[in-house]
Amino acid sequence: MAERRRASRRRPAGVLDTCVYIDLALLNPADLPAVPELTAITFAELQQGVSMARDPISRAARLEVLGAAMADFDPLPFDAAAAARYGTLVTLTIAAGRQPRPRRIDLMIAAVASAHGLPLYTRNVADFRGLSSAVEIIGI
């Protein structure tokens, strides 16, 4: 019965935060949208992770994650609509008493999700505190 309730709440589509994509193999598919989406910003964040790897083994593992993302997803762009929404999210972040600068990448991913009318799935709900009026945040 619990599985049926969980499946009935499954969203048709949603944007995966970078941390969700990285941990995808550890997560229950029923907790994710039926059609997961990644953003171009997520691709950039994954590339940053490859560049910042401290050793060849970590770099190879991160490169494998990036390669899978590039093979499996056509990323949602950070376009003019997302840029406009980003400004809104920065304003909401400041209104929540938080600094937007250290959250730029998270805010850009959230802006893409919001501009597309999609919920954002994350393992770090606290990173998006104060944004619920502009984007639906789903913690997993």
N, C-alpha and C positions, 0 to 999 in steps of 0.2 A: 504494500500500500504506500509506503514512504517513497519508493522508487517512482510510482505512478504520479504522486504529487510533485516530486522533483522534476520529472519529465514535463509535466504540464506547465511548469513555470519557465521552462527553457525558452529563451528568446530566439527569434528567428535569425537575428544578426547582432553583432556587437564588435567593438574594437578591443583588442587585447593590448594591455599595457606591456611594455617590454619585459617586466618581471614575470608576467603571466606566460608570455611566449617562451622565455628561457626555462621556466619550470613546467612546461606543457606536459611532459611525460609523467610528471608526478601528480597531475590533477585528474579529477574525475570528469570525463567528457560531459556528463549530465549537468555539471556546474557551469559549462561554457555555452556560448551561443551556438546554434546549429550552423551558422555561417560566420566563422571568425574572420575578422579583418585586421590587418596591420597597417600602419601609416608609414609614409616615407621618413618621418622623424624617427620611428622605431628602427628602421633600417640604418639610419645615421647613428643611432645610439648603439646598435649592435656592432657597427663598424668601429666606433670609438672603443668598444670593449676589446675588439681584436687588436687595435693599435696599442692599447694600454696593457696588454697581457705581459706579465713579468717573466714568463719563460716559454720556451717553444711548445711544451705540452699544453699549457693553458691557451696559448695562441691557436694551436691546431684545433682544440675543442671549441673555442669561440668561433673560429672560422667555419667549422662544420655547422654550427647553429645559424650563422649568418647565411651560409650557402643554402641551407634548407629553407630559410625564410624567403630568400630570393627565388628559389625554385617553385615554392608552393603558393606564394602570394603576389598579387598585383597591388602594390601599396596605394592607399588613399593619399592623395597629395595634400601638402600644406599650401593651399591656394588662397585667393583673395578672401573668400568667405571664412576660411579658417583663420586668416590673419586678423580679420575684423573681430571674430569671436575671441581670439587670443587677447585682444585689448580688453574685452569684457571680463575675461577670466582673471587678468592681472588686476583689474579694478576690484573684483570680488575677493581676490586674495588679500589685497591691501585692506579692504573693509573688514576682513576676518582677523586683522591684526598680524598678518604674516608677510614676510618678504617674498616678492615674486622672483627675484634674481636667482636664488639657488634652485628654484622650481621651474625654470624656463622650459626644459625639455618636457617635463610632465605636463605643464600648462599647454604646450604646443600639441602634444598628443591628445589631451582633453579637448582642445579647440577643434581639432580635426573630427573627433567623435561628435562633438556638439554640432558642428556645422553640417554634418551628415545625418543628424537626428538619431544617432546610435548611442547606446549605453557604453560605458567604458568599464571593462573588467580589469581589476587590479588586485594585487596582494598587499598593497600599501594604501589603504583607504585614507589614512591620516594625511598623506601627501596632497589630497584633493579636498581637504576640509574647507567649507565655505563656498563650494562651487555648485551645490545641489540645485540652485535655481536655474543653472545654465546647462548642466550636463548630469545625466544619471550615472552615478558611480555604483558599481556592483563589486563588493568585496568577495574574494574567494580564497 
